[in-house]
Amino acid sequence: MKIGLVSYRCENKNLAFNMSQIERALKENAGKADLLCFGEAFLQGFDCLCWDYEKDKDMAVAHDSEVMKQLKRWTLQYDCGVATGYIEREDESLYSSYVVIAKGEILCNYRRISKGWKEFTITDDHYWEGTEACEFEFHGQKCMLTLCGDLWDYPEKFKTNGLLIWPVYVNYTVEQWEEEMLADYANHAEKVAQRTVLINPLDNEPKSYGGAFYFRDGEVLARTKFDEEEILMLEI
């Protein structure tokens, strides 16, 4: 499987721009990758919600929306799968989710199970978490999905002998990444999977320096530069 880890810039509440970033990655990597993976909540930006449901419901994306239909069309047009984080709406419930689309179909839709994505002291019962891990097969490769704080809070749910896909949104400084956090993430991933890919988007509000990484047995085998739009291409 040829996988591209896309550390591109996204903008909060700017779905049109973020969609254009996804298509840009697809265009530039046509024929080079089987699957392009973006970071947590990339589609609308991690800080796209205001915790007023009447406003937030319009920011969220349902499976029958035109946005999701367009993503499906692009996977056919560019012959490449897309995996991206997004704020999902199902009926009157909102989730922080991660969807994998290929050949015009949804292969897996994972809902974050830890509550760190929301302001849980003020949110009402429209804002939900999932309960189950999500494993799928792609190009003969078994893949397990997790999201950001899930792996820290519930590591036992994600043990796999396949590839762990770990999209995050974190805004550590470059110094924090280099001096401590990168090693912490690699070591923690080793507890549940031999092979892990980590994808973090770039953002300006608050500042996220992005980064995409490939961990194996607790070691960083490949990575992008911080604060640069880049795709880490791997064959796994």
Secondary structure, DSSP 8 states (H G I E B T S, - for coil): -EEEEEE-B--TT-HHHHHHHHHHHHHHTTTT-SEEE--TTTTT-TT---S-HHHHHHHSB-TTSHHHHHHHHHHHHTT-EEEEEEEEEETTEEEEEEEEEETTEEEEEEE--SGGGS-TTT--TTB----S-EEEEETTEEEEE--TTHHHH-GGGG--SSEEEEE------HHHIIIIIHHHHHHHHHTT-SEEEEEEEEEETTEEEEEEEEEETTEEEEE--TTS-EEEEEE-
